[in-house]
Amino acid sequence: MAVIRSDRPLDWVQVAAIAAGEPLELSADARSRIRAARVLVEQIVERGIRAYGVNTGVGALCDVIVSPSEQRTLSRNILMSHAVGVGAPLGVAETRAIMAAAVNNFAHGHSGIRLEVADQLVALLNADCLPEVPAFGSVGYLSHMAHIALVCIGEGHVRYRGERLKGRDALQLLGLEPLVLEAKEGLSLINGTPCVTGLAALALARAARLLDWTDVVGAMSFENLRGQLAAFDEDSLALRISPGLNLVGERMRTALADSGILAAVVGHRTQDPLSMRTIPHVHGAARDVLTGTADVVNRELASITDNPIVAGTPENPRVYSQAHAVGASIALAMDSLATAIAQVAAMAERRLDRLVNPLVSGLPAFLAEPGGTCSGFMIAQYTAASLVAQNRRLAMPASLDGGITSGLQEDHLCHATPAALKALEIVDNAGRIVAIELLAAAQAYDLQSIDAPRAPHTDALWQRIRRAVPTYRDDRPLADDMSIAFRIIADETPPPLPNPGTIRPGPEASVNGNGAALAALANVTSVGATGKLGADAAANDGRATAHAG
C-alpha cells in the first residue's frame, strides 16, 4: 500500500516502509507546496535578490556572483563536481530510504525545485530503478544525493531489474526525459539531511527488530544457564525509572513463563552473573536510546534542512541562508544508537561464552559431542568476540571527527552520514553475534541434563531454529548454520509474545497487525555483509498503513 506524503511529514516508520518496497505518492497539497516554493525562486532570480547557490557560487565561492545565463550551468555542475562517492554502492533499501527522505524534504515547500524534479525522483523510486550510490566519501550530506540526482539529468548509473544501466538509458526505458536543471535545483538536490535521515530510519527499524530478537535469545540462554527468575521481579524492576527496562522485564517474564527448567533451580543461587541478571537494564537502556533516537529522526523529517531556504510570498520572497543542513543532532543520535547496540551485542557474547564454557555452564564443553574429537561452538565464540571488538572500534563517535573543508568556509563538520553508516554496520555485526548465541542456545537445549520442560515460548524458538538447522555435530561447516541464523534474525521477527509492546513511532504512523510498529517493517532487511551496506528488501506480509497524517 502506498505511503502518501500529505500535509504531514513522513516519520521514520514510513521511510523504512518505503525502503522496504512500498511506493511513495505526493498528495495534492504537497505538490502545491512544491510549486509555490518554485515561484519564490523564480522571483528571486527575476529580481536579482542575492541568494546562496541561486545566483552565487557554493561553499567558499559563496561571494562569487553567477549571472542568470549561467545558473543552469551552475546547477548541472554542482551535481558533476559533488558526485565524488567511493566504495561499494549502497543497497536497495538504503538508496530507497534516502530518496524517500529527499522527496519528503522537498514536500515541505521551502526547497524551490520544480515539481518535475520531485516527480522524476518518485518515478525512479516507484519503478525500483535505483541510482548507483557509492557508500563512502561524505563528511555530511552532499555526495550521496549528487549520485542520485545525476540520474535525473541522464548521467550516472542505475540498477534496474538486475542490470546496470546508464542513467539516460534507464530514463528512456521508463518513458522519462533527462531534466535540464534550473536555478537552485542542483543545490537543492544535494543539500539538506535526507541522506542521514533515510539511513537513520533504516537503522531504527533494524535495531528495533534486533532488540526484539536479543530479548528472546537472551531468555533462551538464561534458561539454559539456569538463572534465577527473581532478576525479573516486576516490583523490583519498577523501582528503577526506565520504560525500556520495565518493558524488557515484562518480555523476559513472559518468555520464560512456565519454565520447568527454571522452576527446578529456584533458590540455587543468590545472584546470577551480570550478563544474565542485567538483561532488563542493558537491553532496556538500549530501548530507551532507541526511543530517543526515533524522536530525533522524526524531528529531522519534520524540519526544513535546505541551505538556502526560500519562504515568504511572491511579492516579498525571503531567503534564509542558515546552517539547517548541518545534522548535528542526528549525528549525535546515531552515535548514541550505535553505542547502545554495541553494548547489547557485547553482553550477548558474554552469555554465549558462558554457554560454551564448561566451568560455568553445567553443559558439555563447547556444546560439542563428547570424546575430544569435536570442537562444537568453541571457535564460533571467537567469531563473536571478534565482532564485539570490531563494534567497539566502530562505536567511536563520528560526530567528534571534525575536519575542515571548502577553504575554511566549512570549518566544523558533524559527520552525520558516516555516523548513520557505522550504526548500520554495528547493527549488522550485532545481528551476527546474536545469531551465534541463538544457535548455541538451541544446542544447549539439546544437551540439557535437567529433565524438565522448557518454557512454551523458548520451546517455540528452539523448534523454529531446529526447522532451519539440525543439532550440530561437527559434521558440516558451522559458518553455514551461522549464516542461516543471521538471515532469520535479519529478515524475520521472533514469535510474538503476548502484549509484547514496542517503541512508539509517533501519532503520525498507523500500522496494521498487532499494533507493534515493527510488524510493518519485517521486510526491511539488514545489511548483507560486514562493510557492504544493504540488501534487497525481502517480501513480507506486514505493511505500513498508507497515510502520513
C-alpha positions as MATLAB code, in Angstrom:
seq = 'MAVIRSDRPLDWVQVAAIAAGEPLELSADARSRIRAARVLVEQIVERGIRAYGVNTGVGALCDVIVSPSEQRTLSRNILMSHAVGVGAPLGVAETRAIMAAAVNNFAHGHSGIRLEVADQLVALLNADCLPEVPAFGSVGYLSHMAHIALVCIGEGHVRYRGERLKGRDALQLLGLEPLVLEAKEGLSLINGTPCVTGLAALALARAARLLDWTDVVGAMSFENLRGQLAAFDEDSLALRISPGLNLVGERMRTALADSGILAAVVGHRTQDPLSMRTIPHVHGAARDVLTGTADVVNRELASITDNPIVAGTPENPRVYSQAHAVGASIALAMDSLATAIAQVAAMAERRLDRLVNPLVSGLPAFLAEPGGTCSGFMIAQYTAASLVAQNRRLAMPASLDGGITSGLQEDHLCHATPAALKALEIVDNAGRIVAIELLAAAQAYDLQSIDAPRAPHTDALWQRIRRAVPTYRDDRPLADDMSIAFRIIADETPPPLPNPGTIRPGPEASVNGNGAALAALANVTSVGATGKLGADAAANDGRATAHAG';
ca = [
       0.000    0.000    0.000;
       1.391    3.380   -0.965;
       2.810    5.767    1.599;
       1.396    9.226    0.927;
       3.365   12.373    1.672;
       0.495   14.704    2.575;
       0.367   17.836    4.695;
       2.203   15.900    7.404;
       5.866   14.928    7.066;
       6.798   11.279    6.811;
       8.010    9.635   10.009;
      10.767    7.074   10.332;
       8.408    4.108   10.187;
       7.045    5.284    6.849;
      10.505    5.963    5.420;
      11.553    2.452    6.444;
       8.414    1.031    4.825;
       9.253    2.818    1.558;
      12.796    1.491    1.854;
      11.287   -1.995    2.076;
       9.456   -1.536   -1.211;
       6.273    0.436   -0.580;
       5.530    3.071   -3.263;
       5.531    6.775   -2.442;
       2.904    9.269   -3.564;
       2.718   13.048   -3.279;
      -0.660   14.380   -2.246;
      -2.225   17.369   -3.986;
      -1.308   19.729   -1.150;
       2.324   18.517   -1.141;
       2.513   19.125   -4.876;
       1.017   22.581   -4.387;
       3.662   23.480   -1.804;
       6.462   22.401   -4.135;
       5.029   24.571   -6.941;
       4.647   27.566   -4.615;
       8.273   27.324   -3.497;
       9.391   27.301   -7.122;
       7.569   30.563   -7.748;
       9.613   32.113   -4.935;
      12.886   31.044   -6.568;
      11.757   32.464   -9.892;
      11.021   35.772   -8.216;
      14.405   35.762   -6.514;
      16.082   35.212   -9.885;
      13.952   37.806  -11.663;
      14.586   40.489   -9.049;
      18.263   39.689   -8.632;
      17.930   39.081   -4.895;
      21.244   37.706   -3.722;
      20.804   34.079   -2.669;
      23.439   31.466   -1.930;
      23.635   28.801   -4.636;
      20.959   30.528   -6.723;
      22.949   33.413   -8.122;
      26.226   32.809   -6.256;
      28.738   30.024   -6.154;
      28.718   27.482   -3.335;
      30.976   26.761   -0.390;
      33.931   29.118   -0.312;
      32.690   30.556   -3.654;
      29.583   31.965   -1.970;
      30.586   35.549   -2.741;
      31.103   34.922   -6.462;
      28.074   36.234   -8.387;
      26.573   33.936  -11.039;
      24.653   35.619  -13.854;
      21.178   34.421  -14.906;
      22.623   32.927  -18.082;
      24.991   30.780  -16.003;
      22.508   29.460  -13.457;
      21.569   26.324  -15.381;
      25.262   25.573  -15.792;
      25.792   26.077  -12.061;
      23.022   23.605  -11.180;
      24.391   20.944  -13.529;
      27.990   21.495  -12.499;
      27.108   21.170   -8.819;
      25.962   17.604   -9.462;
      29.031   16.772  -11.512;
      31.526   18.121   -9.006;
      29.758   16.767   -5.922;
      29.342   13.191   -7.224;
      32.555   12.024   -5.558;
      31.447    8.939   -3.624;
      33.750    5.934   -3.374;
      33.460    2.300   -2.383;
      30.765   -0.327   -2.829;
      27.310    1.016   -3.689;
      24.596    1.302   -1.091;
      21.967   -1.409   -1.084;
      18.443   -1.166   -2.389;
      16.876   -0.353    0.972;
      19.438    2.325    1.787;
      19.042    4.044   -1.581;
      15.249    3.959   -1.406;
      15.311    5.388    2.121;
      17.471    8.341    1.076;
      15.276    9.083   -1.941;
      12.123    8.966    0.203;
      13.635   11.337    2.749;
      14.674   13.729   -0.038;
      11.169   13.851   -1.525;
       9.796   14.380    1.985;
      12.082   17.396    2.398;
      11.043   18.906   -0.941;
       7.379   18.489    0.038;
       7.836   20.916    2.925;
       7.681   23.606    0.261;
      10.884   25.508    1.024;
      13.409   23.965   -1.390;
      12.372   25.661   -4.621;
      12.718   22.814   -7.091;
      10.197   22.373   -9.883;
       7.556   19.707   -9.392;
       9.054   17.835  -12.357;
      12.203   17.186  -10.346;
      10.318   15.656   -7.426;
       8.198   13.614   -9.835;
      11.340   12.282  -11.514;
      12.669   11.018   -8.178;
       9.315    9.473   -7.267;
       9.116    7.740  -10.653;
      12.573    6.226  -10.259;
      11.773    5.141   -6.709;
       8.451    3.539   -7.563;
       9.899    1.743  -10.593;
      12.695    0.403   -8.360;
      15.102    1.904  -10.891;
      17.675    2.970   -8.370;
      20.748    5.140   -8.790;
      24.110    3.611   -8.024;
      25.323    5.448   -4.917;
      28.837    4.785   -3.566;
      28.640    4.391    0.190;
      31.628    6.426    1.327;
      33.214    9.826    0.881;
      30.753   12.086    2.685;
      31.582   14.256    5.675;
      27.984   15.410    5.887;
      25.336   15.090    3.213;
      26.479   16.027   -0.292;
      27.881   13.172   -2.348;
      25.142   10.567   -1.930;
      22.364   12.828   -3.195;
      24.614   14.050   -6.018;
      24.900   10.489   -7.339;
      21.127   10.058   -7.061;
      20.443   13.365   -8.808;
      22.807   12.530  -11.674;
      20.297   10.008  -12.964;
      17.594   12.680  -13.141;
      19.671   14.507  -15.744;
      20.587   11.348  -17.645;
      24.016   10.824  -16.118;
      25.326    8.278  -13.638;
      24.188    4.670  -13.428;
      21.238    2.718  -12.074;
      20.397   -0.842  -11.145;
      17.165   -1.886  -12.821;
      15.805   -5.426  -12.984;
      19.207   -6.898  -12.287;
      21.069   -4.817  -14.873;
      23.451   -1.893  -14.547;
      22.346    0.833  -16.960;
      23.434    4.349  -17.807;
      21.113    6.992  -16.403;
      19.941    8.164  -19.820;
      19.097    4.625  -20.947;
      17.195    3.939  -17.736;
      15.109    7.090  -18.126;
      14.282    6.097  -21.684;
      13.072    2.671  -20.538;
      10.734    4.398  -18.077;
       9.478    6.852  -20.688;
      11.196    9.793  -18.982;
      13.390   12.561  -20.364;
      16.592   13.838  -18.750;
      15.904   17.068  -16.873;
      17.631   20.365  -17.551;
      18.041   21.837  -14.100;
      17.093   25.431  -13.440;
      18.390   27.913  -10.857;
      18.888   26.443   -7.356;
      17.787   22.940   -8.363;
      21.282   21.479   -8.385;
      21.936   22.779   -4.889;
      18.503   21.729   -3.620;
      19.076   18.189   -4.854;
      22.295   17.698   -2.916;
      21.560   19.799    0.166;
      19.875   19.055    3.468;
      19.909   15.933    5.620;
      17.838   13.373    3.630;
      20.851   11.081    3.332;
      21.465   10.648    7.044;
      17.755   10.775    7.846;
      16.896    7.994    5.407;
      19.746    5.832    6.679;
      18.776    6.603   10.265;
      15.229    5.367    9.638;
      16.674    2.072    8.443;
      18.985    1.863   11.430;
      15.997    2.332   13.732;
      13.974   -0.385   12.018;
      16.818   -2.868   12.068;
      17.880   -2.038   15.610;
      14.346   -2.344   16.945;
      13.880   -5.770   15.374;
      17.303   -6.851   16.633;
      16.393   -5.838   20.184;
      13.239   -7.944   19.991;
      15.372  -10.917   18.982;
      18.032  -10.197   21.587;
      15.441  -10.305   24.378;
      14.106  -13.721   23.432;
      17.501  -15.220   22.572;
      18.735  -13.896   25.898;
      15.816  -15.688   27.539;
      16.914  -18.963   25.915;
      20.437  -18.533   27.261;
      19.109  -17.554   30.683;
      17.028  -20.720   30.824;
      19.889  -22.938   29.663;
      22.201  -21.379   32.252;
      19.557  -21.976   34.947;
      19.164  -18.402   36.042;
      17.111  -17.106   38.933;
      13.819  -15.582   37.806;
      13.969  -13.145   40.714;
      16.149  -10.998   38.417;
      12.979  -10.067   36.521;
      10.726   -9.429   39.501;
       8.172   -6.806   38.466;
       8.073   -4.946   41.794;
      11.850   -4.785   41.973;
      12.318   -3.545   38.403;
       9.623   -0.889   38.908;
      11.922    0.821   41.408;
      14.157    1.945   38.538;
      12.506    4.534   36.315;
      13.051    3.340   32.781;
      10.331    2.456   30.278;
      12.746    0.226   28.383;
      13.901   -1.654   31.459;
      10.376   -2.399   32.598;
       9.334   -3.436   29.084;
      12.235   -5.881   28.834;
      11.467   -7.216   32.304;
       7.910   -7.919   31.155;
       9.165   -9.578   27.998;
      11.556  -11.806   29.945;
       8.856  -12.848   32.408;
       6.555  -13.694   29.509;
       9.189  -15.545   27.503;
      10.198  -17.668   30.499;
       6.734  -18.260   31.959;
       6.065  -21.880   32.973;
       9.683  -22.977   32.528;
      10.170  -26.337   34.194;
      13.934  -25.905   33.969;
      13.893  -22.673   35.946;
      11.327  -23.992   38.416;
      13.740  -26.808   39.232;
      16.562  -24.435   40.206;
      14.715  -21.746   42.192;
      16.928  -20.591   45.062;
      20.027  -22.482   43.929;
      21.992  -19.225   43.588;
      21.808  -15.891   45.375;
      22.719  -13.927   42.252;
      23.400  -14.698   38.612;
      26.279  -13.118   36.668;
      25.642   -9.628   35.320;
      25.299  -10.783   31.719;
      22.184  -12.665   32.860;
      20.565  -10.617   35.599;
      21.071   -7.226   33.948;
      19.285   -8.153   30.718;
      16.446   -5.707   31.563;
      18.917   -2.978   32.489;
      21.150   -3.197   29.419;
      18.544   -4.162   26.826;
      16.138   -1.665   28.380;
      18.684    1.138   28.245;
      19.177    0.417   24.557;
      15.419    0.591   24.021;
      15.323    3.958   25.779;
      18.081    5.182   23.448;
      16.082    3.827   20.521;
      13.030    5.801   21.615;
      15.056    8.989   21.942;
      16.687    8.421   18.573;
      13.284    7.908   16.966;
      12.206   11.297   18.310;
      15.295   12.935   16.797;
      14.766   11.295   13.412;
      11.098   12.251   13.327;
      12.001   15.845   14.188;
      14.583   15.813   11.397;
      11.986   14.557    8.925;
       9.639   17.331   10.057;
      12.334   20.003    9.647;
      13.374   22.057    6.629;
      17.057   21.302    6.170;
      17.924   23.208    2.993;
      20.503   25.932    2.612;
      19.198   28.292    1.486;
      15.548   28.082    2.477;
      13.033   30.038    0.441;
       9.996   31.483    2.193;
       7.665   34.469    2.162;
       5.360   35.385   -0.722;
       5.888   36.049   -4.439;
       5.528   39.741   -3.623;
       8.030   39.527   -0.785;
      10.272   36.436   -1.208;
      12.648   35.632    1.633;
      15.923   33.736    1.576;
      17.363   32.171    4.732;
      20.957   31.085    4.242;
      21.475   29.396    7.577;
      23.106   26.128    8.615;
      19.983   23.974    8.740;
      21.659   21.378    6.507;
      24.127   20.538    9.282;
      22.903   17.398   11.061;
      24.481   17.774   14.489;
      21.523   16.365   16.408;
      21.040   13.331   14.215;
      24.792   12.649   14.151;
      24.825   12.557   17.949;
      21.721   10.354   17.962;
      23.275    7.876   15.522;
      26.449    7.710   17.604;
      24.333    7.027   20.675;
      22.296    4.295   18.993;
      25.461    2.662   17.667;
      26.977    2.548   21.153;
      23.771    1.155   22.672;
      23.543   -1.682   20.151;
      27.259   -2.420   20.529;
      26.794   -2.791   24.296;
      23.814   -5.123   23.907;
      25.800   -7.274   21.483;
      28.808   -7.337   23.791;
      26.641   -8.738   26.573;
      25.188  -11.336   24.197;
      28.733  -12.545   23.547;
      29.282  -12.880   27.314;
      26.209  -15.114   27.600;
      27.454  -17.107   24.620;
      30.797  -17.594   26.361;
      29.031  -18.912   29.449;
      27.048  -21.376   27.326;
      30.192  -22.870   25.798;
      32.373  -22.736   28.939;
      32.099  -25.977   30.934;
      33.489  -24.249   34.034;
      30.223  -22.334   34.469;
      27.593  -23.840   32.170;
      26.963  -27.296   33.586;
      26.833  -28.389   29.945;
      29.273  -30.385   27.793;
      32.394  -28.408   26.915;
      31.796  -26.059   23.987;
      28.399  -27.707   23.426;
      30.246  -30.425   21.500;
      29.787  -34.142   21.267;
      31.957  -35.786   23.953;
      35.237  -37.516   23.248;
      37.635  -34.729   22.313;
      37.335  -35.070   18.545;
      34.654  -32.351   18.274;
      35.147  -28.645   18.977;
      31.473  -27.675   18.785;
      30.981  -23.955   19.320;
      34.496  -23.233   20.614;
      35.555  -21.162   17.608;
      32.140  -19.667   16.935;
      32.616  -17.812   20.207;
      35.886  -16.460   18.773;
      33.918  -15.028   15.866;
      31.526  -13.322   18.267;
      34.430  -11.910   20.267;
      35.958  -10.558   17.061;
      32.706   -8.843   16.086;
      32.382   -7.335   19.563;
      35.874   -5.875   19.156;
      35.008   -4.553   15.703;
      31.880   -2.904   17.114;
      33.958   -1.326   19.844;
      36.163    0.280   17.204;
      33.182    1.377   15.137;
      31.420    2.846   18.168;
      33.929    5.670   18.432;
      31.805    8.796   17.844;
      31.793   10.007   14.261;
      30.287   13.290   15.377;
      33.622   14.223   17.019;
      35.754   13.551   13.960;
      35.752   17.202   12.878;
      37.781   18.371    9.910;
      37.950   21.415    7.656;
      36.648   21.699    4.077;
      35.937   24.294    1.412;
      38.785   26.677    2.079;
      37.895   27.273    5.767;
      34.286   28.138    4.866;
      33.161   24.816    6.333;
      35.431   24.574    9.349;
      33.272   22.380   11.565;
      31.942   19.015   10.405;
      29.484   16.735   12.212;
      29.865   13.618   10.025;
      26.181   12.748   10.309;
      26.027   10.355    7.354;
      29.142    8.418    8.428;
      27.553    8.124   11.880;
      24.484    6.505   10.321;
      26.543    4.202    8.105;
      28.562    2.864   11.001;
      25.420    2.462   13.106;
      24.062    0.217   10.349;
      27.279   -1.782   10.342;
      27.168   -2.191   14.114;
      23.573   -3.424   13.933;
      24.695   -5.904   11.279;
      27.562   -7.172   13.424;
      25.274   -7.377   16.439;
      22.822   -9.485   14.464;
      25.577  -11.979   13.694;
      26.581  -12.157   17.360;
      23.006  -12.788   18.459;
      22.636  -15.371   15.682;
      25.570  -17.324   17.127;
      24.021  -17.071   20.599;
      20.741  -18.369   19.145;
      22.455  -21.414   17.667;
      24.361  -22.071   20.870;
      21.224  -21.758   22.990;
      19.384  -24.223   20.743;
      22.346  -26.615   21.021;
      22.367  -26.217   24.798;
      18.730  -27.324   24.960;
      19.703  -30.479   23.075;
      22.365  -31.203   25.713;
      20.474  -30.181   28.853;
      20.831  -32.562   31.758;
      17.771  -31.287   33.641;
      14.783  -33.426   32.753;
      12.198  -30.658   32.788;
      10.222  -28.819   30.116;
      11.303  -25.588   28.525;
       9.084  -22.510   28.723;
       6.476  -22.636   25.937;
       7.930  -19.549   24.255;
      11.552  -20.686   24.349;
      10.427  -24.112   23.172;
       8.783  -22.445   20.156;
      12.040  -20.643   19.432;
      14.011  -23.877   19.725;
      11.643  -25.597   17.326;
      11.930  -22.675   14.906;
      15.713  -22.885   14.752;
      15.629  -26.669   14.537;
      13.385  -26.460   11.488;
      16.158  -24.431    9.859;
      19.282  -26.219   11.140;
      19.755  -29.581   12.881;
      21.786  -30.197   16.013;
      25.465  -29.533   15.340;
      27.873  -32.483   15.481;
      30.979  -31.094   13.744;
      29.571  -32.727   10.626;
      29.398  -29.574    8.467;
      30.914  -26.074    8.356;
      29.374  -24.175   11.254;
      29.601  -20.946    9.227;
      26.689  -22.152    7.090;
      24.466  -22.539   10.151;
      25.562  -19.114   11.365;
      24.566  -17.583    8.041;
      21.122  -19.195    8.198;
      20.571  -17.982   11.760;
      21.687  -14.466   10.824;
      19.205  -14.285    7.968;
      16.431  -15.392   10.338;
      17.286  -12.549   12.717;
      17.867  -10.004    9.958;
      14.801  -10.784    7.868;
      12.167  -12.122   10.244;
      10.520  -11.227   13.520;
      10.595  -13.548   16.530;
       7.417  -15.362   17.546;
       5.191  -12.769   19.201;
       4.948  -12.504   22.943;
       1.564  -11.729   24.491;
       1.326   -7.901   24.714;
       4.943   -7.510   23.595;
       4.992   -3.715   23.424;
       7.359   -1.733   21.253;
       8.742    1.759   20.890;
       6.196    4.326   19.862;
       6.718    5.676   16.338;
       4.582    8.759   16.989;
       0.983    9.674   16.256;
       1.626   10.047   12.527;
       2.141    6.314   11.957;
      -0.576    3.722   11.869;
       0.350    0.104   11.424;
      -1.623   -2.992   10.575;
      -1.419   -6.128   12.691;
      -0.949   -6.327   16.447;
      -0.161   -2.643   16.911;
       3.603   -3.048   17.030;
       5.224   -0.658   14.593;
       7.832   -3.166   13.592;
       5.290   -5.617   12.253;
       5.175   -3.297    9.275;
       8.929   -3.359    8.909;
       9.646   -7.061    8.909;
      10.830   -6.790    5.318;
      13.378   -4.017    5.927;
      16.365   -6.320    5.709;
      19.659   -5.970    7.469;
      22.913   -5.332    5.655;
      24.149   -8.223    3.638;
      27.768   -8.450    4.759;
      30.139   -6.621    7.046;
      31.290   -3.450    5.354;
      28.836   -3.780    2.473;
      25.771   -1.783    3.209;
      22.416   -3.028    2.170;
      20.402   -5.973    0.961;
      17.379   -6.261   -1.237;
      14.119   -5.884    0.625;
      12.538   -9.256    1.310;
       8.860   -9.914    0.768;
       6.683   -9.877    3.872;
       3.004   -9.710    4.707;
       3.369   -6.844    7.204;
       2.784   -3.482    5.573;
       2.683    0.062    6.849;
      -0.636    1.820    6.610;
      -0.559    4.276    3.794;
      -1.205    7.706    5.155;
       1.093   10.163    6.866;
      -1.307   12.125    8.945;
];
